[in-house]
Amino acid sequence: MRMRSTFLPFSKPSISEAEIADVAEVLRSGWITTGPKAADFEQAFCKYCGAPDAVALGSATAGMHLLFTALGLGPGDEVITPSLTWVSTVNLTVLAGATPVFADIDRDTLMVSAETVAPLITERTRLIVPVHFAGAAADMEPLRRLASQRGIPLVEDAAHAVGTEYRGDRIGRHGTTIFSFHPIKNITCGEGGMFCSDDPALMERIKRLKFHGLGVDAHDRTVQGRNPQAEVVEPGFKYNLPDMAAVLGLGQLARLEQFIVKRAELARRYLELLAGVEEILPLAVPGWPFRHAWHLFVVRLDVDRAGMDRATFMAELKNRNIGTGIHFRAVHTQKYYRETMGLPQGALPSTEWNSERICSLPLFPDMTREDVDSVVAAIKDVLR
Ligand SMILES: *Cc1c(COP(=O)(O)O)cnc(C)c1O
């Protein structure tokens, strides 16, 4: 098979002309920051995932920061999360003066579980943050049971899980959940996030902390502009999602089910074609009932069988016009965390094993079946 003549990125947002027109309309409207579109987006998101309440934010990281502030996390407090995750939760933990505690993951689903979290709980544990990895669902029932038995808040990092379902419910319906709309995620606002919770007191606090501690948005729901009488109830941040971004989120959300169907088709094709490639190990599909949102298509390179390291493999794919990514390099192996935490090698065996071998192949809704075929052809060519 001939190699590709054009570069295939590992991810690319799908933006429609209608969405571009909607953004332009907001730009022309005279109100471009947080206002009616952000409110519509929050409402539509609640309806989609079944969450009782939601607040739109500038990023998922902002949501995590607001949560840490609401919980009053500080020195002496411990936050349990995987090391194989995006760095934001761990960075915020350290910035709050608290201590990250890394739970190892299942070697083939990359998920933390009640089994890996339970032994790490101490009297200082203040928060557990599992990650729904790659768009599959973590096994929440045992995790929720563990957290509630020990009286510890549990918040789901659902950055990969917009549209994921677990035991018949969309992620976001229960508990407290933080979603991301960064451009590589399943839907995008450019940058954005959504904080959902079924805890009304927490939601009230998050809404207040999101906007200077004023307890109101910049936009009075009935009149242009803000109620000038609003006053600071407690010091807060500036993490609101502007309408020019929220309107893009609204358009994307309306197409999310289509996106997921397409992603699932492409993923099935990958699984079919890669079944015979023994150097490539796709992730396992978890056994509990869930619907995959197929945010990422992650494989592990069997470096011994392949006779090459991952860096070479990725560079060779790039030479053949195939973009790839790493989701993620384990946090504890990165410079700052090596130097400050100094976990011994082998402390998190499944995390480390995967951190050295994982590679995300191109997966986005505007890809074609032929694109998938060209990725697999390039992989076979590299490994030959
Ligand atoms: C992308 C991502 C985040 C952060 O999302 P932002 O919206 O970029 O702040 C957090 N956790 C995971 C697992 C992610 O992949």
The ligand as an ORCA input file, in Angstrom:
! r2SCAN-3c Opt
* xyz 0 1
  C      -7.439     17.632     29.271
  C      -7.422     17.046     30.614
  C      -7.583     17.833     31.772
  C      -7.575     19.329     31.742
  O      -8.541     19.914     30.941
  P      -8.403     21.463     30.590
  O      -9.755     21.843     30.079
  O      -7.333     21.562     29.522
  O      -8.028     22.196     31.814
  C      -7.681     17.201     32.989
  N      -7.595     15.860     33.094
  C      -7.424     15.070     32.025
  C      -7.361     13.582     32.217
  C      -7.307     15.633     30.755
  O      -7.080     14.844     29.695
*
